Amino acid sequence: MTFLPVPTTLFPVLSSAIRPPFYDGGNTQVQLSHPFTYFGKEYTSLFFNMDGVIMFESVWLDDYIPNLHVDAIAPLWSDIDTYTRGVIKYEQATDGPLLRQASHEINRAFPGSNFNASWVFVGTWLKVEFEPDTGVTFQVVLIADDEGHSFVLMNYGPLPADQQPWMAGYQTKDNTHQYIIQTASTSDLTTSTNVGIPGRWAFSVNGTICSEFTVILWSYFFLFQLSMDGFLSFEPLSFDGFALNVNKDIIAPLWTDIDTHTRGDISYTQATNGTLLKQASDEINRMFPGTRFTASWVFVATWEKMEFEPDTGVGVTFQVALVSDIDITSLSGCSPSLAFLTTSSCTVRCTCARG
């Protein structure tokens, strides 16, 4: 069995993968060897589109179309071509190495889930044309078991910053479920993540898998836990809602009983350069005039449209941002670190010293 070379974040492209005969903006219908349930809807076929998106009905595209009311899973929905370079391939499996890798990656992304994949679909855009035309690689992976759990992985190789309209994430036809990966440009997809693996985003799109994320902080070279219940801790902690008198170091934008049974996503990103870091510096200097603060690292965790009692059907959104000016090449000194806690209805700010 031979493989096409891909970045290590991606699933391998096997020699048995199928290359559909695409035309500009076109799609190909794929009959699935196992049903895939997407937020309660069971599908037995999908439409694999060359413009970086999977849908479950045939729609002609030649670019990203905002406000298109369809079920869509989009690793990178934009104007993509293969006139001079690149291949677009897909494969599905119900046994073998791809299925074993699917189980492994879901358990890696959602520790403690004990997930056993029954089916996997891997769609890869390999060195395709993209403005600026450098040849880009990205991938979408659909995974299901026999117990009603469905997952989507989005994997990214190196990407340039693109000036064309684009979208990465997923949506349902009625917009009840929607998640758009919030990065400043397409180039940031390579380094952002919601599961601690730069260049990978993972989503549960049917059934519920609850997990905490282990996050590696670039500036400090240590681990902390990002909990779905609205807090960060510096050691593994497990609660089902707010707990009183916990003698632990905790940063909590909104520590309470939060769920994602019917809606909501938790994601994070961190940066040591680029637009996110610039915004971090600007916000510190705006709130603390005269500090002349220059951030060297920022971490942003977002709880978006989460379930929250009383469940109004809308979901609540809040965020925590950790900002530091510590030089990661020299960690012997002590520099100020700051945390921002923001919600959709109020803002709380606090200054925290590094011990």
Secondary structure, 3 states (H helix, E strand, C coil): CCEECCCCCCCCEECCCECCCCCCCCEEEEEEEEEEEECCEEEEEEEEECCCEEECCCCCCCCCCCCCCCCEEEEEECCCECCCCCEEEEEEECCCHHHHHHHHHHHHHCCCCCCCCCEEEEEEEEEEECCCCCCEEEEEEEEECCCCCEEEEEEECCCCCCCCCCEEEEECCCCCCEEECCCCCHHHHHCCECCCCCCEEEEEEECCCCCCEEEEECCCCEEEEEECCCEEECCCCCCCCCCCCCCCCEECCCCCCCECCCCCEEEEEEECCCHHHHHHHHHHHHHCCCCCCCCCEEEEEEEEEEECCCCCCCCEEEEEEEEECCCCCCCCCCCCEEEEEEECCCEEEEEECCC
